[in-house]
Amino acid sequence: MFTPNDQMRLARAYVPFQIFSQRLNPMEGLMKGTIFPELYFPYRRHHK
């Protein structure tokens, strides 16, 4: 059985810096769920 101790690290995250150049207006951002157009990727269904 594995027992963790205080000496062990659980995880380390690597998050690269992102530069956002544009912003949506507040109402459009509220409708899309983000004010950054670079992060807006709507779900599109694929028909078989």
C-alpha positions in Angstrom: 0.0 0.0 0.0 1.3 3.5 -0.9 1.5 6.0 2.0 2.4 9.6 1.1 4.6 11.6 3.5 5.3 15.3 4.0 8.5 15.1 1.9 6.7 14.3 -1.4 5.4 16.7 -3.9 2.1 15.8 -5.4 2.3 17.7 -8.7 3.8 20.7 -10.4 1.9 22.6 -13.0 3.4 24.3 -16.1 1.2 27.1 -17.4 2.7 29.2 -20.2 2.0 32.9 -20.3 -0.6 34.0 -22.8 -1.0 37.4 -24.3 -4.5 38.5 -25.1 -4.6 41.3 -27.6 -8.4 41.9 -27.9 -11.4 41.9 -25.7 -15.1 41.6 -26.4 -17.6 44.0 -25.0 -19.1 42.9 -21.7 -22.5 41.8 -23.1 -21.0 39.7 -25.8 -18.5 38.3 -23.3 -21.3 37.3 -21.1 -23.1 35.5 -23.9 -20.0 33.7 -25.0 -18.6 32.9 -21.6 -15.3 34.8 -22.1 -14.2 38.3 -22.9 -11.2 37.0 -24.8 -11.9 36.0 -28.4 -8.7 33.8 -28.4 -10.4 31.5 -25.9 -13.8 31.2 -27.5 -14.2 27.8 -29.2 -17.9 27.0 -29.4 -18.9 23.3 -29.5 -20.0 22.2 -33.0 -21.9 18.9 -33.4 -20.6 16.6 -36.1 -23.4 14.9 -38.0 -22.8 11.3 -39.1 
